[in-house]
Amino acid sequence: MNSRLVVVSVLLMMMVSLLAFSPVEADGVVVNNNAQHASLLDKIDCGGACTARCRLSSRPRLCKRACGTCCQRCSCVPPGTAGNYDVCPCYASLTTHGGRRKCP
């Protein structure tokens, strides 16, 4: 009986310590109490953004496909038809297996 009490109390203390010291699963969550300000994690219209980005491309279908993939992953497309990668570092950091930039 005494050993059962010890085992139960040890298990109870372990459960409490796990609950007390477990990390909070809130990474990447932006709390926006003011609805007027857009969050960085808001979804953007990737189709429209990529159409604008690829409008001068010599291969628009390939450009839109690559841009769409990058936009889905980063929720960001740099303005203009080329360059401006500093506006969206995630978009600029995606590369192909060969080390070339994936995103147009």
N, C-alpha and C positions, 0 to 999 in steps of 0.2 A: 504494500500500500504506500509506504513511504517513497519507494523508488518510482512509482507511478506519478506521484505528486511532483517529484523532481523532474521527470521527463516532460510532463505536461507544462510545468513552469518554464523549462528551458525552451520548449517549442514555442510557447507563447511569447517569450522574450525575443526569440529569433524573428517571429512574424512581425512584432512591433518594430524591431530595428530595421527590418527590410522595408516596411512601409514608411518609416520615418526618414530613412536615408536613401531612398530610391530617387533617381533623377526625374525631374518633371518632364513630361513628353510635350513640351510646348515650343520646341525649336522651330523657327521659321514662321511662327504665327504672329501676325501683326494685328493688334487690337486697334480698331479705328472707331473711336467714339463720335467723331465728327464726320458725318456722311458726305460733307462737301469736299473733303480732301481724298484723293485717290491713293490707294495703297500701291506699293511697288509690286505686290504679288497679284494685283488684279489681272484678269485675263484681257488680252487685247485682241483686236480683229486681225488675226494673222493673215487672212486672205487679202484684205485691203492693204495692209502694211507691206506685204510682199509684192502685190501688184504695183504699188508705187515704187518700191525698191528695184524691181526688175523691169520697169517699163522701157529702159534703153538697152537691155541686154540683147546680145545677138542670139542667145538661146533661151528665150523667155520661159519655156516649160521646165527646163532643167533648173534655171535660176529660181523659179517659184517653188519647185519641189524642195530644193536645198534650203531655201529661205524659210519655207513652212516648217521643216523639221527643226531648224534652229530656233524659230519663233516659239514653237511648242515647248521646247526645252527651256528657253530663257525668258519667255514672256516679254520679249523686247526685240525691236528691229531698229537699227540706226536710221536716222533720217537721210534723205537724199538717195541718189542712185548708186553711190559708191563711197567708200571711206567712212569717216565718222565713227570708227570702231570704239573710240574713247567714251562715247555715250552709252554703249552697252558692252561692258567687258566680257560678260558671259558669251555673247554672240561672237566676239572676237577670239575667244579662247578655244572654241570647238575646232578640232582638226580632223583630217582624214587619217587613215592608217599610214599614209606616206608623209605625214607631217605638214601637209598644206592646209590652208584655211578651208573649212567646210562651208562656211556661210558666205554668200555673195555680198 
